[in-house]
Amino acid sequence: MKNLIPLLIIMFLLSGCSLLQITCPMEETIANEVEVRPPVLKYSLVSSLEEIYLANVLVPDKWNEYYEDADRSAQEHYQWLKDTYAAMDEDMKDSLVEIFENVSDWKLMDLSTKLSDSCTLDDILTLYNSAIFELPYSVRQNLKKLLPYYYENFFRDYFEGHVQEFEELAEALTLEAQNYENPYEFIERMSGIELGDYSCLFYFTFRKVGAYGFSYGNLKISTLQRNVTTIEKLYFTPLHEYSHAFFRTFTNSDEFEDLVEKLKNDTGFYNFWFTNPNLTRSYLWKAFCEENLVEGFAKFLREKLYGEKTHVKIYYYDLDFYLYLKEIDYNPGTMTLKDVSLDFYRQKLSE
């Protein structure tokens, strides 16, 4: 029995669960194949904190630009990001930098996915503190210090005062989505790659820019920006986020790795990534090469699914890849996603 107790503790720590929990599933069941939910603490707490870091520390000019022409509600949110940072004490500002210089918000939110939608701050803190193999010690210590301070002094009132704004919208989008194909199944059909059956679950966050995708059991989960108000905008992000899994059936291959190394000789492409701190923080070079393909493919999917014809260049080659797919009349019945992706980059190297 003496040896059993330490073993149980290690098992719980490895699972990322509190010792007070026997299991740690997401308790809520999804009612439809596609469901939209308002913001929840387990995602919005970290998402908003990271956005404070971006808006005030890492890329303040870019964040100002993002919100400059936003609607009144979004501009008020941006002002809250600025005011909150200004009101934080210096020690907490240092903790903010220490956390997000050493871990991504995606990692923290992905860990939180296993928690219930009704989880508390204590549940989140317990989870992060137990993640000894996923999070560096300094990050865990700073999270333990910063999150309660941030929640009690700033975020709790903001969350409780704004979460209701998304409830009716989430319900309306859930109903409208029943008239459309499950986005994961659509990508599977359009890629020609089968990865299994999944339901799709979406959560609003308060941010205008940036969304993430996670997996949990048979769920594909995606966060949503605050300005998602139509079915087109609802599917806009997941058609990108969910596509990564399909591209990773070949972007992890030696063949793609070799091509990525050669793409460093495309100086315009490489410098676009290398000189942008937000991109180098978010993506390794190989991941950025994948990101351009994924976004180009997502543009192609949006046009096929709901007729989106206006496509804006986001990265360096995403728009080019979309146009390439149209030019070759991409059809998964006669060509593979791997071949067209590699051929596209090879053509770029030869130009």
C-alpha positions as CSV (number, residue, x, y, z in Angstrom):
1,M,0.0,0.0,0.0
2,K,2.9,2.3,0.8
3,N,4.2,2.0,-2.8
4,L,0.7,2.3,-4.3
5,I,0.0,5.8,-3.1
6,P,3.0,7.5,-4.8
7,L,2.2,5.5,-7.9
8,L,-1.4,6.8,-7.9
9,I,-0.1,10.4,-7.4
10,I,2.2,10.0,-10.4
11,M,-0.6,8.6,-12.5
12,F,-2.9,11.6,-11.7
13,L,-0.1,14.0,-12.4
14,L,0.6,12.4,-15.8
15,S,-3.1,12.7,-16.7
16,G,-3.2,16.4,-15.8
17,C,-6.1,15.8,-13.4
18,S,-6.7,17.0,-9.9
19,L,-6.2,14.4,-7.1
20,L,-9.8,15.3,-6.1
21,Q,-11.1,14.0,-9.5
22,I,-11.4,10.3,-10.4
23,T,-11.8,11.1,-14.1
24,C,-11.4,14.3,-16.0
25,P,-13.8,14.2,-19.0
26,M,-15.5,17.2,-20.5
27,E,-18.9,16.6,-18.8
28,E,-21.1,18.3,-21.4
29,T,-22.4,16.3,-24.3
30,I,-22.8,17.9,-27.7
31,A,-26.4,18.0,-28.8
32,N,-25.8,18.4,-32.6
33,E,-23.0,17.5,-35.0
34,V,-22.2,21.2,-35.0
35,E,-22.7,23.2,-31.9
36,V,-21.8,26.8,-30.9
37,R,-21.3,27.9,-27.3
38,P,-20.7,31.3,-25.6
39,P,-17.3,32.1,-24.0
40,V,-16.3,29.8,-21.1
41,L,-13.7,30.4,-18.4
42,K,-11.4,27.6,-19.4
43,Y,-10.6,29.2,-22.7
44,S,-11.4,32.9,-22.3
45,L,-9.2,33.4,-19.2
46,V,-6.0,32.6,-21.0
47,S,-7.1,33.9,-24.4
48,S,-7.8,37.3,-23.0
49,L,-4.6,37.4,-21.0
50,E,-2.5,36.5,-24.0
51,E,-4.2,39.2,-26.0
52,I,-3.2,41.7,-23.3
53,Y,0.4,40.6,-23.9
54,L,0.1,41.0,-27.6
55,A,-1.7,44.3,-27.5
56,N,0.7,45.9,-25.0
57,V,4.0,44.1,-25.2
58,L,4.8,42.0,-28.3
59,V,3.0,43.6,-31.2
60,P,1.1,46.7,-29.9
61,D,1.1,48.5,-33.3
62,K,-0.4,45.5,-35.1
63,W,-3.1,45.1,-32.4
64,N,-4.0,48.7,-32.6
65,E,-4.3,48.3,-36.4
66,Y,-6.5,45.2,-36.0
67,Y,-9.0,47.1,-33.8
68,E,-8.8,50.5,-35.5
69,D,-11.8,50.0,-37.8
70,A,-13.7,47.6,-35.5
71,D,-17.2,48.1,-34.3
72,R,-17.9,49.8,-31.0
73,S,-18.1,46.7,-28.9
74,A,-14.7,45.4,-30.2
75,Q,-13.1,48.9,-29.7
76,E,-14.3,48.8,-26.1
77,H,-12.7,45.4,-25.7
78,Y,-9.4,46.7,-27.1
79,Q,-9.5,49.7,-24.7
80,W,-10.1,47.2,-21.9
81,L,-7.0,45.3,-23.0
82,K,-5.0,48.6,-22.8
83,D,-6.5,49.7,-19.5
84,T,-6.1,46.4,-17.8
85,Y,-2.4,46.2,-18.7
86,A,-1.8,49.8,-17.5
87,A,-3.5,49.0,-14.2
88,M,-1.5,45.8,-13.5
89,D,1.4,46.2,-11.1
90,E,5.0,45.7,-12.4
91,D,5.5,42.3,-10.8
92,M,2.4,41.0,-12.6
93,K,3.5,42.5,-15.9
94,D,6.8,40.6,-15.5
95,S,4.9,37.4,-14.9
96,L,2.8,38.0,-18.0
97,V,5.9,38.3,-20.1
98,E,7.5,35.3,-18.4
99,I,4.5,33.1,-19.2
100,F,4.0,34.0,-22.8
101,E,7.6,34.1,-23.7
102,N,7.8,30.4,-22.6
103,V,4.5,28.9,-23.5
104,S,1.8,29.5,-26.1
105,D,-1.8,30.3,-25.2
106,W,-2.7,27.3,-27.5
107,K,-0.8,25.0,-25.2
108,L,-2.6,26.3,-22.1
109,M,-6.0,26.2,-23.7
110,D,-5.4,22.7,-25.1
111,L,-4.6,21.5,-21.6
112,S,-7.9,23.2,-20.4
113,T,-9.9,21.3,-22.9
114,K,-10.3,18.3,-20.6
115,L,-12.0,20.5,-18.0
116,S,-15.8,21.0,-17.7
117,D,-17.3,24.1,-19.2
118,S,-18.4,25.0,-15.7
119,C,-14.9,24.7,-14.2
120,T,-13.7,27.2,-11.7
121,L,-10.4,29.2,-11.4
122,D,-9.3,26.7,-8.8
123,D,-9.8,23.8,-11.3
124,I,-7.7,25.6,-13.9
125,L,-4.9,26.4,-11.4
126,T,-4.9,22.8,-10.2
127,L,-4.6,21.5,-13.7
128,Y,-1.8,23.8,-14.7
129,N,0.1,23.2,-11.5
130,S,-0.1,19.4,-12.1
131,A,1.2,19.7,-15.7
132,I,4.8,19.1,-14.6
133,F,5.7,17.5,-18.0
134,E,3.9,19.9,-20.2
135,L,4.7,23.3,-18.6
136,P,8.1,24.6,-17.4
137,Y,8.4,25.2,-13.7
138,S,8.7,29.0,-14.1
139,V,5.5,29.1,-16.2
140,R,3.6,27.1,-13.6
141,Q,4.8,29.4,-10.8
142,N,3.9,32.5,-12.6
143,L,0.5,31.2,-13.6
144,K,-0.1,30.4,-10.0
145,K,0.7,34.0,-9.1
146,L,-0.8,35.8,-12.0
147,L,-4.1,34.1,-12.8
148,P,-5.8,34.7,-9.4
149,Y,-4.6,38.3,-9.4
150,Y,-5.9,38.8,-13.0
151,Y,-9.2,37.0,-12.4
152,E,-10.1,38.8,-9.1
153,N,-9.0,42.3,-10.1
154,F,-10.0,42.4,-13.8
155,F,-11.3,39.4,-15.6
156,R,-14.2,38.1,-13.4
157,D,-16.2,41.3,-13.8
158,Y,-15.5,41.6,-17.5
159,F,-16.4,38.0,-18.1
160,E,-19.7,38.2,-16.2
161,G,-20.6,41.5,-17.8
162,H,-20.1,40.3,-21.4
163,V,-20.7,36.6,-21.7
164,Q,-24.4,37.0,-22.1
165,E,-23.9,39.0,-25.3
166,F,-23.0,35.8,-27.1
167,E,-25.6,33.4,-25.8
168,E,-28.4,34.1,-28.3
169,L,-26.0,34.3,-31.1
170,A,-24.5,30.9,-30.2
171,E,-27.9,29.4,-30.2
172,A,-28.9,30.9,-33.5
173,L,-25.7,29.7,-35.2
174,T,-26.1,26.2,-33.9
175,L,-29.6,26.0,-35.4
176,E,-28.4,27.5,-38.8
177,A,-25.5,25.1,-38.9
178,Q,-27.9,22.1,-39.2
179,N,-28.5,23.2,-42.8
180,Y,-24.9,22.8,-43.7
181,E,-22.5,19.8,-43.9
182,N,-20.4,19.0,-40.9
183,P,-17.2,21.0,-41.7
184,Y,-14.9,18.2,-40.7
185,E,-16.7,15.8,-43.0
186,F,-16.6,18.4,-45.8
187,I,-12.8,18.7,-45.5
188,E,-12.5,14.9,-45.5
189,R,-14.5,14.7,-48.7
190,M,-12.6,17.6,-50.4
191,S,-9.2,16.4,-49.3
192,G,-9.7,12.7,-50.2
193,I,-8.2,11.8,-46.8
194,E,-10.2,9.9,-44.3
195,L,-9.4,10.5,-40.6
196,G,-12.6,9.3,-38.9
197,D,-16.0,10.8,-37.8
198,Y,-16.1,13.8,-35.5
199,S,-18.6,16.3,-34.2
200,C,-17.7,20.0,-34.2
201,L,-17.9,22.2,-31.1
202,F,-17.2,25.9,-31.2
203,Y,-16.6,28.4,-28.4
204,F,-16.7,32.2,-28.7
205,T,-13.9,34.2,-27.1
206,F,-13.7,37.9,-26.7
207,R,-10.9,38.5,-29.1
208,K,-11.3,39.9,-32.7
209,V,-8.1,38.2,-34.0
210,G,-6.9,34.7,-33.6
211,A,-8.6,31.3,-33.1
212,Y,-7.4,27.8,-32.3
213,G,-8.4,24.2,-32.8
214,F,-8.3,21.3,-30.4
215,S,-9.3,17.6,-30.3
216,Y,-11.0,15.7,-27.5
217,G,-12.3,12.2,-28.1
218,N,-14.6,12.4,-31.1
219,L,-14.8,16.2,-30.9
220,K,-13.1,18.8,-33.0
221,I,-13.1,22.0,-31.0
222,S,-12.5,25.5,-32.4
223,T,-12.5,28.9,-30.7
224,L,-14.2,31.8,-32.5
225,Q,-13.5,35.5,-32.7
226,R,-16.1,37.9,-31.4
227,N,-17.2,39.1,-34.8
228,V,-18.5,35.7,-36.0
229,T,-22.1,36.5,-36.6
230,T,-23.0,34.5,-39.8
231,I,-22.7,30.9,-40.9
232,E,-20.0,31.9,-43.3
233,K,-17.9,33.4,-40.6
234,L,-18.7,30.4,-38.3
235,Y,-17.1,28.0,-40.9
236,F,-14.4,30.4,-41.9
237,T,-11.9,29.5,-39.1
238,P,-12.6,25.7,-38.7
239,L,-12.1,25.2,-42.4
240,H,-8.6,26.3,-41.7
241,E,-8.0,24.9,-38.2
242,Y,-9.4,21.4,-39.0
243,S,-7.5,21.2,-42.2
244,H,-4.1,21.0,-40.4
245,A,-4.8,17.3,-39.4
246,F,-5.2,16.4,-43.1
247,F,-2.1,18.2,-44.2
248,R,-0.1,16.6,-41.4
249,T,-0.6,13.2,-43.1
250,F,2.3,14.3,-45.3
251,T,3.9,17.5,-43.8
252,N,5.6,15.2,-41.3
253,S,7.2,13.2,-44.0
254,D,10.9,13.3,-44.9
255,E,9.9,14.5,-48.4
256,F,8.2,17.6,-47.0
257,E,11.1,18.2,-44.5
258,D,13.6,18.2,-47.4
259,L,11.4,20.6,-49.4
260,V,11.0,23.0,-46.4
261,E,14.8,23.2,-46.1
262,K,15.1,24.2,-49.8
263,L,12.3,26.8,-49.3
264,K,14.7,28.8,-47.1
265,N,16.4,29.8,-50.3
266,D,13.1,31.6,-51.3
267,T,14.3,34.8,-49.5
268,G,11.1,36.7,-49.9
269,F,9.1,33.9,-48.3
270,Y,11.6,33.1,-45.6
271,N,12.2,36.8,-44.6
272,F,8.4,37.4,-44.4
273,W,8.4,34.8,-41.6
274,F,11.8,35.5,-40.0
275,T,11.3,39.3,-39.6
276,N,7.8,39.0,-38.1
277,P,8.1,38.3,-34.3
278,N,4.5,37.3,-34.0
279,L,5.0,34.6,-36.8
280,T,8.3,33.3,-35.4
281,R,6.7,33.1,-32.0
282,S,3.7,31.1,-33.3
283,Y,5.3,28.9,-36.0
284,L,8.6,27.1,-36.6
285,W,9.7,27.4,-40.2
286,K,8.2,24.1,-41.2
287,A,4.9,24.9,-39.5
288,F,4.7,28.2,-41.3
289,C,5.2,26.5,-44.6
290,E,2.3,24.2,-43.7
291,E,0.3,27.2,-42.5
292,N,0.4,28.9,-46.0
293,L,-0.8,25.7,-47.6
294,V,-3.6,25.2,-45.1
295,E,-4.9,28.8,-45.4
296,G,-4.8,28.5,-49.2
297,F,-6.8,25.3,-49.1
298,A,-9.2,26.8,-46.6
299,K,-9.9,29.6,-49.1
300,F,-10.6,27.0,-51.7
301,L,-13.0,25.2,-49.3
302,R,-14.9,28.3,-48.4
303,E,-15.6,29.0,-52.0
304,K,-16.8,25.4,-52.6
305,L,-18.9,25.2,-49.5
306,Y,-20.7,28.6,-49.4
307,G,-19.5,30.5,-52.4
308,E,-17.0,32.8,-50.8
309,K,-15.4,34.8,-53.6
310,T,-13.5,37.5,-51.7
311,H,-10.2,36.2,-50.5
312,V,-7.6,38.3,-48.7
313,K,-3.9,37.5,-48.6
314,I,-2.9,36.7,-45.0
315,Y,0.5,35.2,-45.2
316,Y,2.9,35.0,-48.2
317,Y,1.8,32.1,-50.4
318,D,-1.7,31.3,-49.1
319,L,-3.5,33.3,-51.8
320,D,-1.1,31.9,-54.5
321,F,-1.9,28.3,-53.3
322,Y,-5.7,29.0,-53.5
323,L,-5.3,30.3,-57.1
324,Y,-3.1,27.3,-58.0
325,L,-5.8,24.9,-56.7
326,K,-8.3,26.7,-58.9
327,E,-6.0,26.8,-61.9
328,I,-5.4,23.0,-61.9
329,D,-9.1,22.4,-61.1
330,Y,-8.2,20.5,-58.0
331,N,-10.2,17.3,-57.6
332,P,-9.4,14.7,-54.9
333,G,-10.8,12.0,-57.2
334,T,-8.0,12.5,-59.7
335,M,-5.1,14.0,-57.7
336,T,-3.8,13.9,-54.1
337,L,-3.6,16.8,-51.7
338,K,0.0,15.8,-51.0
339,D,1.1,15.9,-54.7
340,V,-0.5,19.3,-55.4
341,S,1.0,20.8,-52.3
342,L,4.5,19.6,-53.0
343,D,4.2,20.5,-56.7
344,F,3.1,24.0,-55.7
345,Y,6.2,24.7,-53.6
346,R,8.5,23.1,-56.2
347,Q,7.1,25.5,-58.8
348,K,7.8,28.4,-56.5
349,L,11.4,27.3,-56.1
350,S,11.9,27.1,-59.8
351,E,10.5,30.7,-60.4
